[in-house]
Amino acid sequence: MTIVWEQSQFLALRYEADQRISLYIMDTFFVKVFYDPVLNEIVRHRIFVTDTLLMSHVPSQMLSQILADLL
């Protein structure tokens, strides 16, 4: 996960159940990082290349602007 912290750009954070889900962009793909604060560890991550999964993190009216600024 070090490469995510060093070479990506943070986009958004949301909370779901007992986890914090951070969204990052790296080059041509996105990374979701699932962190459990009780365990104090990353419990999983998900990599994707389409903007479909961004909708759960970023309101649709902001999505176009964020992508235009980053890509």
C-alpha positions in Angstrom: 0.0 0.0 0.0 3.0 2.3 0.3 2.8 3.0 -3.4 -0.7 4.3 -3.0 0.3 6.8 -0.3 3.4 7.9 -2.3 2.1 8.1 -5.8 -1.6 8.7 -5.8 -3.9 11.7 -5.1 -6.5 11.5 -2.4 -10.0 12.1 -3.7 -12.6 11.4 -1.0 -13.4 9.8 2.3 -16.6 8.2 3.4 -17.7 6.0 6.4 -19.6 2.8 6.0 -20.5 0.7 9.0 -17.3 0.5 11.1 -14.9 1.3 8.3 -13.4 4.3 6.7 -13.2 4.1 2.9 -10.6 6.3 1.2 -10.6 6.9 -2.5 -7.4 7.6 -4.5 -6.5 8.1 -8.1 -3.3 6.7 -9.6 -2.5 7.3 -13.2 -5.4 5.7 -15.1 -7.1 3.8 -12.3 -8.7 4.3 -8.9 -8.1 2.6 -5.5 -10.5 2.2 -2.7 -8.8 1.5 0.7 -10.9 0.1 3.5 -9.6 0.9 7.0 -10.9 -0.6 10.2 -10.1 1.8 13.1 -10.9 -0.8 15.8 -8.3 -3.2 14.3 -6.1 -0.2 13.3 -5.4 -1.8 9.9 -6.3 -1.9 6.3 -8.7 -4.7 5.8 -9.0 -4.7 2.0 -8.5 -2.6 -1.1 -10.2 -2.5 -4.5 -8.8 -1.3 -7.8 -11.0 -0.2 -10.6 -10.7 1.7 -13.9 -14.2 3.1 -14.6 -15.8 6.0 -12.8 -19.0 4.0 -12.0 -17.8 3.2 -8.4 -17.0 6.8 -7.8 -20.6 7.6 -7.5 -20.7 6.2 -4.0 -18.0 8.6 -2.9 -18.5 11.8 -4.9 -21.8 13.5 -5.7 -22.5 13.4 -9.4 -22.4 17.1 -9.9 -18.8 17.2 -8.6 -17.6 14.1 -10.4 -17.1 15.8 -13.8 -15.1 18.6 -12.3 -12.9 16.3 -10.2 -12.1 14.1 -13.2 -11.4 17.1 -15.5 -9.0 18.5 -12.9 -7.2 15.2 -12.4 -7.1 13.6 -15.8 
